[in-house]
């Protein structure tokens, strides 16, 4: 699936709920479904700056594809990370760098997050793009 197809799927899932409490519950459920991050990746260098809660992000690169794994100590943030991983993991660095993450706006996530969570979301996206840039540079090296 392309990044946009995955985003459209997420928009579809969230459009089934009118109430934001239900959407938050969906986020929490998505976070809880995510496999826990291996303890060896819960290191200082994997912590994302700019997040109020603790978020660890691990990026692995093999055969031209980036695979992200992550975990957070906050339920809603864990769900947000799960969504980002679902959209961006399993793609090439260039696809990640070219992606327009319109689903964030479309599901109303941006306007329903506190300013600190919103900053955290931007920090997570930025970090994922930084990994993509680093891996692309490495492969072109």
Steps between C-alpha positions, in 0.01 A plus 500: 500500500614853431531760775191679366294179489586436865410859590165466321434180695567681830276792401229246425538331840481829687207634296284231661509698825341839559595535864860582587487279809445205264789613280727525805392148597590379150843662538550332838393163354743540209780579745416198713502270196855602418772255603718634783836643399797277575665622823836541326350782291374694802814708514560874527603529133160365388297746710326764292570859599195723518262244644354559843466127558782259433505363146766263374536457125714234335564497125647202318605501137522190281458439127415866435211500750474672839322321782400707800422372847412721793345523842370769730411514866181696419193321360383753241856574387556126460199497265632796302836324462318184389325700225825657381669161491208352308527776239879533465655167595578261216575771245812635333677808636390698192133402541513613864668829408244564224196409711237761573354384830152636434326244723604695812291797388220290345419301815507821704794387708687828482214710634412253778845467652634720774780734383763281668365181336480682169867600535580139587322378187703740286819388676420133424435573132818709483707221657359240259586727207851556642555122504373480141736780396795333675428161338451659155829688534672179608367304201606774260841524673 
